[in-house]
């Protein structure tokens, strides 16, 4: 099954023509998950041909405009285009009022159900779970309550060893039980053990999202061995004081978190508009953690 | 002095890559006025190189998302980029709560002063006036309270007839009085009448904005002899039932208003995304009123 991320906006604070504000679309095992929704996210989705009516779940990190100002418009558009399926929005305390107070005033919204899970400021643990994946939250360290998220696939079925299975001579109708780990006995009394005719399930993958945050080592335990880590890097080294003042990170700090968490790969983002090129970000991050990427808006990553 | 309009968004309801939602920038005698502010208006401004820090006045027609969802982001960006000058927002009752309830939640706004003038549902008359221009409002006919606006330049100074003035032999220092219509007597007792040495002021111009609205003849009296009229034309003739149901207009209805108001020119807009070309709109409108234009986003009109 696929597990991938499209980075819809790589900019900080203010949208520009080159970099939208924060939003990412995660597809994990047929679940379509939007993380954050800065202004014009619905336009970024059109530009990068991302289907937004499939989104079932929205994760919001925090209530700063560059992470939420696109949400009312997106929900309105979903409704105007005929959506009937419910959506679940997980985010900080206040996200419900943020959205519903606007819909009350613009008098527009009377469509599909919107469900909310509001998080306490320092909440940790599972916020969503189904048969395919688990989503956990953990606190980041920003000027207001801000939530990181980690999405872990659950193991799928075991994979059939076709040759070993064929040697047993039992009917194909037992395959469904065997790949879920169940041993079987057929009508002729033949016993087949699952582990003798199947391989272990495909290894599961994981993705974590950390934005916005100062350098904050307590998150490392939540990021252990993650396959793909997104960590904000608003600034580079020469603006490290500004990073500390505003509770943002430098590229080097993001790389340090990736290294200490034993992440496999790192994507940076939330870049301040002050930088003409991202060369310094890349060089500084690579000095600590080599498997680091500087995305452009619309870039796609397999987890 | 210049008086012009940049159409920032020509689409209805839902922003697309081709047509943004409603927003227009009017420059009138060095005043910079934004009318409506759909999502991503700040990006349209960047795209079309419109300076948004100069905007002193915002006129909002009504509280539907495609006319206001860009306002929180625009104000935030103005603040983040260091604006200190006050701004005045004129719009329907509720516009203040719409904006301030969001800033309360996103905890971001603590910048330049925002003043509000909230309109009663059927308010008519002057909503803003200074030495250069007058802005009047009048009710449109939409599903919720919706306000049309008309901007009239005030007459400038009379224009000097250099030859006639020179013949009087009085000092140049009297020019400033004479062009404001004042008669003078100089130290030698020479009397000069303003009207003998000046021409009438340059004719004043006017611009009116009508969106969203069903076909609504009571607005005609407010639009009399307007130089440039913007009237929504969400639909064309084959969708005239849909227009009536949703309190929108067809191209022909917009043209009829322009004709009856004796407008000089007409711009259509707020086009439904269902139309691949605007040829039918143009043809139908032209059958009634010839001086009609179908703008693209970013198009610029001198009033």
Interface residues (C-beta under 8 A of the other chain):
Chain A: X13 X14 X15 X16 X17 X39 X40 X42 X43 X46 X47 X63 X64 X65 X66 X68 X69 X70 X72 X73 X76 X77 X80 X81 X94 X97 X98 X101 X102 X105 X106 X107 X108 X144
Chain B: X13 X14 X15 X16 X17 X39 X40 X42 X43 X46 X47 X63 X64 X65 X66 X68 X69 X70 X72 X73 X76 X77 X80 X81 X94 X97 X98 X101 X102 X105 X106 X107 X108 X144
